[in-house]
């Protein structure tokens, strides 16, 4: 199993947020009655986490092994996942691909859990098969750029996330210069499919990528262009920062990019041979982090945090209740 830096980063964000919430719970307990304190303690013990677009299940296994080593032993982690059948992820009734292998892999790696009850395969546009206010954390790793209906996904995040839950998503924005699947600059910004094919053709011939693939597969240039252009047109859907702000406001979700820079600090630590940092600072250094964020959105991916913690409405509800 490969443990990429994105795995470590998502683990670090979840660990940091769990520990932050624990501190807040301790702070709140000082203001609670004894019965309320017991309720708080019972609720902290179980943390439900959903992998949105779980693929082969490797990240679920990584978190199931790593998070318990970082957290208090009284906290029980429950991991869930789902993927979309539309994107060539099929069940065992089709001989083509993956999902039965995902369940088999999870069962082999973590045999103590009945994974058929924890992971699901659904169609795009289908409601996620989980109850309302169910998850403490929802995460995705390089998935958002493949979602065709972002508004629906944001709606489902809001529906299934607990009131104090956090949703963590690592993905590249439309602002990024180099597209990460085809490794071509600005290719994800071309919407006209004929212009897209022409651009891919020029880049493929100049950079020699087509020749390498032809040697391995024997594919013709026209077939290569059709496949690449179709993938970019129907398999990707990049968001801009303004798109995220609009989607978040529409669905009454609070958004933040506060852990984006810390991914790259961990990357530097890795290059220097230092161990991964699993406890991030929660307060930004404004000027430095702002500069780094501007660079990150153009070079690689960002980390988006979504939550339902809308203190404005809670404050209005409190005021209205008094008068």
N, C-alpha and C positions, 0 to 999 in steps of 0.2 A: 504494500500500500504506500503510495507516495504521500508525503506530508508536505505539501506546498506551503509557501508563506501565507497564502490566502486562508488556509486551514488554521494556522497558528493565529492569524489576525482575528478571524471570527471567534475563535475560542477566547482570545484575550478580551475582546469587546464584551462577550457574554459574561466572562468571569468578573470583569470590572463592574459591569452593571449589577450583577448579583450582589457583589460585596457592597456596592453603593446603596442598594436597596436594603440590605441587612442593617447598615448603619442608620438609615432613615427609620427602619422599624424599631430599632433600639431607642432612638430619639422619641418616637411616638409613644412607646410603651410607658415612658415616664409620666405621660399624661392620661393613661388608660386605667381602668379598674382592673382588678386581678383577673376577672373572667375574660376581659378583652385581651389581656396579655397572653393567656393560654391560647385563645383563638389565633392570635398573631403567630405564636410559636408553631402551632400545628400547620398553618398555611405556608410558612417558610420552608418546611421540610420537603415539599414536593415542587419541583420546577419542571414544567412541561415546555418542551422545545420542539418547534416544527421546522423541518428542512423543506423549503419551497423549491421544488425542482431537484429532488434528491439524487437523480441519475443512478449511478452504480452503487451508491450507499457508502462510499469511502469516507466522506466527511462525517456521516452519522457515527461510524465506527470510531473515527478519530476522536470525536467529542465524547463518546461514551467511555473512552479510556482515559482521556486527558483531564476533562473537567472534574471528575471525582478526586483527582490528585491535588487539585487547586482549591477545592471548596471544603468547608466544614463537613465532617462525616455525617452530621445529622441531616444534611440536604440530600434528597433523593432526586436524581435526574431521570426524567422520562423523555425519550426522543421519539419523534414521529416524522413521517415524510410523505410526500406525494410527488408524482410526476405526471406529465401530460402525454396522452397516447397519440395526439396529433403529430408530435415531433419525432416520429420513428421510434417511439418507446412503446413496445407492444407487450401484451400479456402472453402467457404460455400457450394460448390457443392458436397463435400465429408463430410460424417457425422462423420469422425474420429476426427477432431481436430480444430484448434486454430484461424486462421487468421481473420475470421469474428468476433470472440469474441474480438480480439485485436481492430478492428475498432469500435466495439460497446463500449468497455471500454474507448477508447480515446474520443469518442463522448459524453459519459456520464460525463467524468471528465472535458473535455474542449469543451463544446458544441458550442463555437463561431467559430470553425474551421471545414471545410468540409474535414474530414480526408481521405475519399476515394480518394481525389486529392493529398494527402500528403504521404500516405504509400502504398507500393506495395509488391506483392508476386511474386517472379521470380524463375526460375530454376538456379541451379549452372551452371556456364559457360555462362549464358545469360548476355548481356551487361546491366549495371544498367540503369534503365529507367529515367535518368536525363541528362540534357544538359552538354556540356563541360564548364569548368570554372564556375561552378554554386554555389559551397558551400564554405563558409568561414571556416567551421569546419566539419570534419567527425570524428565520434568516434565509438568505439566498446567496449563492456564490456564482457570479458571472451568469446570472439568469435574466435579470431585468431587461437586458438588451435584446432578448429573444421573445419577450412578452408582447403579443399583438394588441391586447386590450388592457392597457395599464389602469384605466379607471376601474375596471372590474376587479383587478388584482388588489388595488387599494381598498375597494369596498370589502373584499373578503378578509384582508388584513385587519381592517377595523372591526369586522364582525367577529372574528375568531380570537382576537387579541384581548387579553384582560385589561381592565381599566388602568392598572399600573404596569402593563406589559410594555415591551420594547421590541421593535422590528428592525433587523439589521440587514443591510443589503450592500454587497460589494459588486460594483459594475462600472464600466466605462460610460462616459457621457458622449453626447453628440459633438461636444467641443473638442474631443480627443483628435489629435492630428493623424496618428497611425492606427488604422483599424486592426484589431487584434486577432481576427480570424484569417484574413487574407494578407495581412502585413503590407497593406498598400495605403499611402496617405490619402485622406479625404474621400475614400471610396464609399464610405457609409453616408456621405452627404449628397450623393447623386441619386435623384429619385426617378429620372427618366431612364427606362430600362435599355433603350438603344444607345443612349449616351454612355450608360454604365458599361455595356458590352465593349464599346469602342475604347473606353478608358482602360478597362481590364486587359484588352488585347494589347494595347500599346505597352502597358506596364509588364504584362506577362512575357512579351517578346524581348523587351529591353532588359528585364531583370533575370531572364532565363528560367523562371519558375515553371512555365509550361513544358519546356524541354525535359526537365527533371521528371515531371509527372508522366509525360508521354513515354519515357524510357521504361517506367515501371508498369504502366497500365495500357499503353497503346492508344490512349484516347486522342480523338482528333481535336483540332483547335476549336472548331465550332461547338463540339460537345462540351469542351472545357469551358468556353465562354457562357454557354447556356446554363450549365450547372452553377458556375460562380455567380452569375447575374441573378439567377433564381434564388440562390441562397441569400444574397444580400437583400433582395426585394421581399421575399416571403419568409425568410428565416431570422431577420433582424429588424429591430424597431428601436432605434436609439432615442433616448430622452435628452433634452437640454436641461440646464439648471432651472430655467423659467418654467419648463414643463412640470418639473418636480414640485415647484412652489405652487403652481396652479392646481395640480392633482391633490396635494396635501391640504390646501385650503378648501377645495371642493368637498373633500371627505372628512373635514374637521380633524385632521391628524397634524400633530406637531412634528416638524421636521428639523433635523440637525445634520451637519456634516463633521461633527467635532472630532471623530476618530480617524478621519481621512489621512492626516499627516502622520499619525502614529504608525500606520502601516509601513510607511517609507523609513521611519526611524528604525523599526524592527528589521527592515530589509538591510539597512546599513549595518546593524548589529550582526546580522547573519554573514555579511561579506567580511566583517572583521573577525569572524570566528567566535563571537560572543553568544551566549544563550538567549533564547527568545524571551522577551519581556511580556508576561501575561497579566500584568497589572498596570493599566494605563492611567495617566493623569486625567482627571475629569474636567479640569479648567484649562481653557486655551490660553496660550500666550498670543495675544491678539495680532500684533504686527507680524511676527514671525510666521505664525500659522496661516495668516491671510495670504502672505506671499507664497508659502509652500502650496496652499490650496490652489492658487491661480496656476501654478506650474503643474500640479497633479492632474487637474482636469484636462490639460492639453497633452500630457505625456502618457497617462495611464488611467486607472480607475479611481472612483471616489467611494467613501463609505457613507451610506445614507441611514440615519436613524429615524424611525417613525414611532410615535406614541400617541395615546389617547388622553394624556395628561393635559387637559385644557382648563387651566386654573381660572381663566376668565369666566367661563360659564358656571363653574363651581362657586365663584365669588358672587356672581349675580344671584344664583339660587339661594345662597346663604343670606344675602341682603333682603331678597324678596320674602324669605321665610320669617324675617324679623319684623316686617312691616305689613 
